[in-house]
Structure formats: C-alpha cells, structure tokens
Amino acid sequence: MSGFARNYDTTIRDLESRLSDLVDAGKDFDFQRKGDVLEIEFSDGERVVITPQSPLEQLWISADFAGHRFNLKDGDWLKEKNDQPLNDFLSRTFSTHLGQFIEL
C-alpha cells in the first residue's frame, strides 16, 4: 500500500469512527463506505461523497453542489484553494446540514 493510500485509509477510518459516534448520539444522517468511497446523506437529501484520487494524491469531496480538493501537507489534509483543514471543512458542512454546531 502506498503512502498516499495508507494516509487516506487512516483518515477515512478515523472519520467513520467519529461519524458513528455522532449517529449514536442521535444526529440525523446516514453514512456508508463502499470500497474507498465514503458517502454521507443528510435528512434534507444532501449528500457528501469523499473519494481518493490516487494518481493526483488528493482527497476529493463532492458537497454543496461543488467539488473540493484536498492535499496532504505535513500530515494534514488541506483544501487546495485556501488551505482550510479537512476537519474544519467537514465541521462547517455538518453544522449547516444538521442545524447545530458539529465539531469533527
């Protein structure tokens, strides 16, 4: 397994654990992993899809009618356009769709 694949897998496994904790706490969304793709669906019908792009060594997220690309820099996934950390991006997205502050 390449360094990129290992980092992506660790990131997704950690995220799955945190998502499971949120669902157990009564937050209203579903998620499932199909191979390397993690799909999250909110009760409002909106979806977030996280996929690896191995040739580019990027993590891509489809959310809020747009595509978002993240690069691994010094152990952190940062948004390509503005260096926003992945967890901050996901926290904002979840907070918007769940109508309350969510920290991932």
C-alpha positions in Angstrom: 0.0 0.0 0.0 1.4 3.4 -1.0 1.9 6.2 1.5 -1.0 8.1 0.0 -3.3 5.1 0.2 -2.3 4.5 3.8 -2.9 8.1 4.8 -6.3 8.2 3.0 -7.3 4.9 4.7 -6.3 6.1 8.1 -8.2 9.4 7.6 -11.4 7.6 6.4 -11.3 5.1 9.2 -10.9 7.9 11.8 -13.7 9.8 10.2 -16.0 6.7 10.2 -15.4 6.3 13.9 -16.3 10.0 14.6 -19.4 9.7 12.3 -20.5 6.6 14.1 -20.2 8.4 17.5 -22.4 11.3 16.1 -25.1 8.8 14.9 -25.0 7.1 18.3 -25.6 10.5 19.8 -28.8 10.9 17.8 -27.6 13.1 14.9 -29.8 12.6 11.8 -27.7 11.4 8.9 -26.5 8.1 7.4 -23.2 7.1 6.0 -21.6 4.1 4.4 -18.3 3.1 2.9 -18.1 1.4 -0.4 -14.5 0.4 -1.0 -12.5 3.6 -0.8 -15.6 5.9 -1.2 -17.4 7.3 1.9 -20.9 8.5 1.3 -22.8 10.6 3.8 -26.5 11.5 3.4 -28.4 14.1 5.4 -32.1 14.1 6.1 -32.5 17.1 3.8 -31.4 14.8 0.9 -28.0 16.5 0.5 -25.0 14.2 0.1 -21.3 14.4 0.8 -19.1 12.0 -1.1 -15.4 11.5 -0.3 -13.1 9.8 -2.7 -9.4 9.2 -3.1 -7.7 10.4 -6.3 -4.6 8.3 -6.2 -2.9 9.5 -9.4 -3.1 13.1 -8.1 -2.6 12.1 -4.4 -5.6 14.1 -3.5 -8.8 13.6 -1.4 -11.9 14.9 -3.3 -15.1 15.8 -1.7 -18.4 16.4 -3.5 -20.5 18.6 -1.3 -22.9 21.6 -1.6 -23.0 21.4 -5.4 -19.3 21.7 -5.7 -16.1 19.7 -5.8 -13.4 20.3 -3.2 -9.8 19.0 -3.5 -7.5 18.4 -0.5 -3.8 17.8 -0.5 -1.8 16.1 2.3 0.7 18.6 3.7 2.8 17.8 6.8 0.3 15.2 7.9 -2.8 17.4 7.4 -5.4 17.3 4.6 -5.7 20.9 3.4 -8.1 22.4 0.9 -6.3 23.1 -2.3 -7.7 26.6 -2.8 -7.3 28.1 0.7 -5.5 25.6 3.0 -8.7 25.0 5.1 -8.2 21.9 7.2 -10.4 18.9 6.3 -11.9 18.7 9.7 -12.9 22.4 9.6 -14.5 22.0 6.2 -16.4 18.9 7.3 -17.5 20.5 10.6 -18.9 23.5 8.7 -20.7 21.2 6.3 -22.2 19.1 9.0 -23.2 22.1 11.1 -25.0 23.6 8.1 -27.0 20.4 7.3 -27.7 19.4 10.9 -28.7 22.9 12.0 -26.3 23.0 15.0 -22.6 23.3 15.7 -20.8 20.0 15.0 -17.1 19.6 15.5 -15.3 16.8 13.7 
